[in-house]
């Protein structure tokens, strides 16, 4: 099965190799001796690596929170840099933990800056509380709920589920691009389709739901990677994939809360 998270799907698929031929086995037998005591990825490895990445992300998010006021352009440059680094990590066959940590640091700067902008935007009603804290709590709760549903077997990454998610994600991407273009022309007071009354709220809810269900695909690929006994180093890639989805979920929740709390 394939995940719609290209980070996990591309790499773990490489471990589903065809059986070796007799000639290949003979060559391995005749070749130099290598260590067979290579550690394989475990769930604990993924948890630890994910924790490390989020420590880096939170630390740089604090800097980004302050930077948005002093040098707002730097925050958006970090977003572009994070995207480029993320594409490099996704495209590489080998896992490079330092590059993944660079991504986490760059993403943290952007998240801190954009969170500050949302919280202190003139469009947001200051009497409606801390939407950043609400988005963080919502992300954690959503992650926990989806994990419980997945582990209980209520949600599984079946072929039908994956096909539906693929269609939904492509459709949502097209809508998001259209919204961005429309926002440049002032639609929805600069929010694009997301600022157009009930339609905007509905789109935000759909975005949150898609990000949440993508977690199911990530859990499935991690579980399959563990079952396939991929090398321990791949836990960095698995953690990176989870971070990409959780950051997306947080941003969708933050935008939804900002629109719901928008002052008239």
Residue, then its C-alpha position, 0 to 999 in steps of 0.5 A: x500500500x502507498x501513503x500520500x505522504x511522499x516522504x514515507x512512501x518513497x523510501x519504505x517502498x525501496x525495501x520491498x525488493x524482489x527475491x534474490x537470484x541464485x547468481x546474486x546469492x552466490x555473489x553475496x556468499x563469495x563477497x567480503x564479510x559484512x556485519x549482520x548485526x545492523x539495528x532495525x527500526x522500532x517504534x521507540x526509535x521513531x518516537x525518540x527521533x520525533x521528539x528530538x525534531x520537535x524540540x528543535x522546531x519549538x526552540x526555533x519557533x521562539x526565535x521566529x515569534x520575535x523575528x516576525x516583528x524585526x525582520x518579517x521577510x526572514x520568516x517567509x524566506x525560512x518557509x521557502x528554505x524549509x520547503x526546498x530542504x524538505x523536497x531534498x530530503x524527500x528525493x534522496x534515497x539515503x537518510x541524512x539526519x542533519x538535513x532533517x534537523x535543518x528542516x525542523x529548524x527552518x520550519x520552526x522559524x516560519x511557524x513561530x513567525x506566522x503564529x505571531x502574525x495570526x495571533x496579533x493580526x488586526x483582523x483577529x478579535x483580541x478578546x477571543x483568547x490565544x488561538x495559537x495555544x488553542x491550535x497547539x492543543x487541538x493538534x495534540x488532541x487530534x494526533x492522540x485521537x487518530x492514533x487511538x482510532x488507528x491502533x483500535x482498528x477503527x481506521x485502517x489504510x485500506x486501498x479504498x481509503x488511500x484512493x479516496x485520500x489521493x483524490x481528496x488531497x489533489x482536489x484540495x491542493x487545486x482549491x488552495x492554489x486557486x484561493x491563493x491566486x484569488x487572495x492576490x486580487x482581494x477576495x475574502x479580504x485577502x484570505x481568498x476562498x477561506x475568507x468567503x463566509x461559510x465557504x471559507x469555514x467549510x474549506x478550513x474544516x475539510x483541510x483539518x480533516x484531510x491533515x488528520x486522516x493523513x496521519x492514518x496513512x503515516x501510521x500505516x507506513x511506519x508500521x509497515x516499515x517496522x514489519x519490513x525491518x528497515x534500518x534504524x536510520x530510517x526512523x529519522x525519515x519516518x519522524x520527518x514524515x510525521x512532522x510534515x503532517x503535524x505541521x500541516x494540521x497545526x496550520x490548518x487549525x490555526x487558520x480555522x481559529x483565526x477565521x472563526x475569531x475574525x473581527x468584523 
